Amino acid sequence: MNSMRTQVLFLIFALLVLSVLGSGCMNLVPGDVTYKSGSITFMVRSEEAIPDGVLEVAVFRLQDFKQEELSRNADNFPFKAGDNVVTIPLALEKGNYRCFIYISSKTTRYPVVIRDFEI
């Protein structure tokens, strides 16, 4: 009886894990961040259109084992299926930077993606 209970609990756990992994949580995948001509640019690949998308990008300068927030932008961003190019005007000096990319919609909050880049 105890073995049967263990198997049922394992099956329930496995189904929960599969439903979380298969729920489309990686529906949006941001690419590498580049800096050119006073703006940062990156691409977001979307498996499906998300007309109520919201994009938030926080940029930090990395220096002396610290990170200092330089910019935070949030706005509605309707994602189309396929590749979406995001460009944010931002004057940066030479150095190392980190972007935190937050994407959400009315029904889903996607995992935060962190991208480092250097100028």
TORLOLO-965792 format. One record per residue (C-alpha): residue number from 1; residue in three letters; z, y, x. Coordinates in steps of 0.02 Angstrom, whole numbers, plus 50000, padded with zeros to 5 digits. Example, Ala and Ser with C-alpha at 12.3 -4.5 7.8 and 13.67 -1.06 7.14 Angstrom:
2
<r><n>1</n><res>ala</res><up>50390</up><north>49775</north><east>50615</east></r>
<r><n>2</n><res>ser</res><up>50357</up><north>49947</north><east>50684</east></r>
# end
This chain:
119
<r><n>1</n><res>met</res><up>50000</up><north>50000</north><east>50000</east></r>
<r><n>2</n><res>asn</res><up>50044</up><north>50117</north><east>50142</east></r>
<r><n>3</n><res>ser</res><up>49876</up><north>50083</north><east>50226</east></r>
<r><n>4</n><res>met</res><up>49783</up><north>50125</north><east>50066</east></r>
<r><n>5</n><res>arg</res><up>49877</up><north>50290</north><east>50051</east></r>
<r><n>6</n><res>thr</res><up>49835</up><north>50334</north><east>50232</east></r>
<r><n>7</n><res>gln</res><up>49651</up><north>50298</north><east>50201</east></r>
<r><n>8</n><res>val</res><up>49647</up><north>50406</north><east>50044</east></r>
<r><n>9</n><res>leu</res><up>49733</up><north>50551</north><east>50134</east></r>
<r><n>10</n><res>phe</res><up>49611</up><north>50534</north><east>50279</east></r>
<r><n>11</n><res>leu</res><up>49464</up><north>50535</north><east>50158</east></r>
<r><n>12</n><res>ile</res><up>49528</up><north>50691</north><east>50070</east></r>
<r><n>13</n><res>phe</res><up>49555</up><north>50778</north><east>50237</east></r>
<r><n>14</n><res>ala</res><up>49379</up><north>50729</north><east>50297</east></r>
<r><n>15</n><res>leu</res><up>49302</up><north>50795</north><east>50135</east></r>
<r><n>16</n><res>leu</res><up>49395</up><north>50960</north><east>50153</east></r>
<r><n>17</n><res>val</res><up>49336</up><north>50981</north><east>50332</east></r>
<r><n>18</n><res>leu</res><up>49156</up><north>50941</north><east>50284</east></r>
<r><n>19</n><res>ser</res><up>49160</up><north>51062</north><east>50138</east></r>
<r><n>20</n><res>val</res><up>49224</up><north>51202</north><east>50249</east></r>
<r><n>21</n><res>leu</res><up>49095</up><north>51167</north><east>50385</east></r>
<r><n>22</n><res>gly</res><up>48953</up><north>51146</north><east>50262</east></r>
<r><n>23</n><res>ser</res><up>48995</up><north>51295</north><east>50153</east></r>
<r><n>24</n><res>gly</res><up>48875</up><north>51410</north><east>50244</east></r>
<r><n>25</n><res>cys</res><up>49008</up><north>51499</north><east>50346</east></r>
<r><n>26</n><res>met</res><up>48880</up><north>51518</north><east>50485</east></r>
<r><n>27</n><res>asn</res><up>48745</up><north>51581</north><east>50368</east></r>
<r><n>28</n><res>leu</res><up>48732</up><north>51741</north><east>50472</east></r>
<r><n>29</n><res>val</res><up>48716</up><north>51729</north><east>50660</east></r>
<r><n>30</n><res>pro</res><up>48720</up><north>51890</north><east>50765</east></r>
<r><n>31</n><res>gly</res><up>48623</up><north>51885</north><east>50927</east></r>
<r><n>32</n><res>asp</res><up>48654</up><north>51968</north><east>51096</east></r>
<r><n>33</n><res>val</res><up>48693</up><north>52153</north><east>51102</east></r>
<r><n>34</n><res>thr</res><up>48585</up><north>52267</north><east>51208</east></r>
<r><n>35</n><res>tyr</res><up>48599</up><north>52452</north><east>51250</east></r>
<r><n>36</n><res>lys</res><up>48448</up><north>52565</north><east>51266</east></r>
<r><n>37</n><res>ser</res><up>48413</up><north>52750</north><east>51240</east></r>
<r><n>38</n><res>gly</res><up>48583</up><north>52798</north><east>51168</east></r>
<r><n>39</n><res>ser</res><up>48605</up><north>52654</north><east>51046</east></r>
<r><n>40</n><res>ile</res><up>48663</up><north>52474</north><east>51037</east></r>
<r><n>41</n><res>thr</res><up>48546</up><north>52348</north><east>50956</east></r>
<r><n>42</n><res>phe</res><up>48565</up><north>52168</north><east>50903</east></r>
<r><n>43</n><res>met</res><up>48481</up><north>52049</north><east>50783</east></r>
<r><n>44</n><res>val</res><up>48566</up><north>51955</north><east>50642</east></r>
<r><n>45</n><res>arg</res><up>48477</up><north>51797</north><east>50582</east></r>
<r><n>46</n><res>ser</res><up>48513</up><north>51756</north><east>50401</east></r>
<r><n>47</n><res>glu</res><up>48469</up><north>51593</north><east>50315</east></r>
<r><n>48</n><res>glu</res><up>48459</up><north>51682</north><east>50147</east></r>
<r><n>49</n><res>ala</res><up>48453</up><north>51859</north><east>50078</east></r>
<r><n>50</n><res>ile</res><up>48623</up><north>51941</north><east>50053</east></r>
<r><n>51</n><res>pro</res><up>48591</up><north>52103</north><east>49956</east></r>
<r><n>52</n><res>asp</res><up>48777</up><north>52149</north><east>49948</east></r>
<r><n>53</n><res>gly</res><up>48808</up><north>52128</north><east>50135</east></r>
<r><n>54</n><res>val</res><up>48931</up><north>52237</north><east>50230</east></r>
<r><n>55</n><res>leu</res><up>48922</up><north>52256</north><east>50418</east></r>
<r><n>56</n><res>glu</res><up>49062</up><north>52323</north><east>50528</east></r>
<r><n>57</n><res>val</res><up>49042</up><north>52343</north><east>50715</east></r>
<r><n>58</n><res>ala</res><up>49182</up><north>52392</north><east>50834</east></r>
<r><n>59</n><res>val</res><up>49138</up><north>52434</north><east>51014</east></r>
<r><n>60</n><res>phe</res><up>49266</up><north>52427</north><east>51154</east></r>
<r><n>61</n><res>arg</res><up>49253</up><north>52476</north><east>51337</east></r>
<r><n>62</n><res>leu</res><up>49322</up><north>52344</north><east>51455</east></r>
<r><n>63</n><res>gln</res><up>49406</up><north>52416</north><east>51609</east></r>
<r><n>64</n><res>asp</res><up>49557</up><north>52375</north><east>51717</east></r>
<r><n>65</n><res>phe</res><up>49601</up><north>52220</north><east>51613</east></r>
<r><n>66</n><res>lys</res><up>49611</up><north>52327</north><east>51455</east></r>
<r><n>67</n><res>gln</res><up>49496</up><north>52363</north><east>51310</east></r>
<r><n>68</n><res>glu</res><up>49484</up><north>52536</north><east>51233</east></r>
<r><n>69</n><res>glu</res><up>49404</up><north>52560</north><east>51063</east></r>
<r><n>70</n><res>leu</res><up>49261</up><north>52684</north><east>51070</east></r>
<r><n>71</n><res>ser</res><up>49177</up><north>52665</north><east>50902</east></r>
<r><n>72</n><res>arg</res><up>49195</up><north>52579</north><east>50734</east></r>
<r><n>73</n><res>asn</res><up>49055</up><north>52585</north><east>50606</east></r>
<r><n>74</n><res>ala</res><up>49055</up><north>52502</north><east>50435</east></r>
<r><n>75</n><res>asp</res><up>48920</up><north>52516</north><east>50303</east></r>
<r><n>76</n><res>asn</res><up>48828</up><north>52421</north><east>50169</east></r>
<r><n>77</n><res>phe</res><up>48690</up><north>52319</north><east>50249</east></r>
<r><n>78</n><res>pro</res><up>48579</up><north>52215</north><east>50135</east></r>
<r><n>79</n><res>phe</res><up>48527</up><north>52066</north><east>50241</east></r>
<r><n>80</n><res>lys</res><up>48355</up><north>51994</north><east>50208</east></r>
<r><n>81</n><res>ala</res><up>48316</up><north>51811</north><east>50242</east></r>
<r><n>82</n><res>gly</res><up>48262</up><north>51793</north><east>50423</east></r>
<r><n>83</n><res>asp</res><up>48289</up><north>51918</north><east>50564</east></r>
<r><n>84</n><res>asn</res><up>48377</up><north>52084</north><east>50532</east></r>
<r><n>85</n><res>val</res><up>48381</up><north>52214</north><east>50672</east></r>
<r><n>86</n><res>val</res><up>48538</up><north>52321</north><east>50681</east></r>
<r><n>87</n><res>thr</res><up>48537</up><north>52483</north><east>50781</east></r>
<r><n>88</n><res>ile</res><up>48690</up><north>52593</north><east>50799</east></r>
<r><n>89</n><res>pro</res><up>48676</up><north>52761</north><east>50890</east></r>
<r><n>90</n><res>leu</res><up>48810</up><north>52770</north><east>51024</east></r>
<r><n>91</n><res>ala</res><up>48813</up><north>52859</north><east>51193</east></r>
<r><n>92</n><res>leu</res><up>48889</up><north>52745</north><east>51326</east></r>
<r><n>93</n><res>glu</res><up>48914</up><north>52760</north><east>51513</east></r>
<r><n>94</n><res>lys</res><up>48886</up><north>52621</north><east>51639</east></r>
<r><n>95</n><res>gly</res><up>49016</up><north>52485</north><east>51620</east></r>
<r><n>96</n><res>asn</res><up>49067</up><north>52329</north><east>51526</east></r>
<r><n>97</n><res>tyr</res><up>49084</up><north>52327</north><east>51337</east></r>
<r><n>98</n><res>arg</res><up>49134</up><north>52211</north><east>51196</east></r>
<r><n>99</n><res>cys</res><up>49071</up><north>52214</north><east>51017</east></r>
<r><n>100</n><res>phe</res><up>49164</up><north>52139</north><east>50871</east></r>
<r><n>101</n><res>ile</res><up>49041</up><north>52106</north><east>50730</east></r>
<r><n>102</n><res>tyr</res><up>49114</up><north>52082</north><east>50557</east></r>
<r><n>103</n><res>ile</res><up>49000</up><north>52029</north><east>50414</east></r>
<r><n>104</n><res>ser</res><up>49050</up><north>52006</north><east>50233</east></r>
<r><n>105</n><res>ser</res><up>48984</up><north>52008</north><east>50056</east></r>
<r><n>106</n><res>lys</res><up>49070</up><north>52017</north><east>49887</east></r>
<r><n>107</n><res>thr</res><up>49105</up><north>51831</north><east>49893</east></r>
<r><n>108</n><res>thr</res><up>49112</up><north>51783</north><east>50077</east></r>
<r><n>109</n><res>arg</res><up>49191</up><north>51844</north><east>50239</east></r>
<r><n>110</n><res>tyr</res><up>49100</up><north>51769</north><east>50387</east></r>
<r><n>111</n><res>pro</res><up>49186</up><north>51729</north><east>50553</east></r>
<r><n>112</n><res>val</res><up>49200</up><north>51875</north><east>50674</east></r>
<r><n>113</n><res>val</res><up>49074</up><north>51866</north><east>50815</east></r>
<r><n>114</n><res>ile</res><up>49115</up><north>51939</north><east>50986</east></r>
<r><n>115</n><res>arg</res><up>48976</up><north>51991</north><east>51103</east></r>
<r><n>116</n><res>asp</res><up>49001</up><north>52063</north><east>51277</east></r>
<r><n>117</n><res>phe</res><up>48869</up><north>52169</north><east>51362</east></r>
<r><n>118</n><res>glu</res><up>48849</up><north>52273</north><east>51519</east></r>
<r><n>119</n><res>ile</res><up>48757</up><north>52433</north><east>51556</east></r>
# end
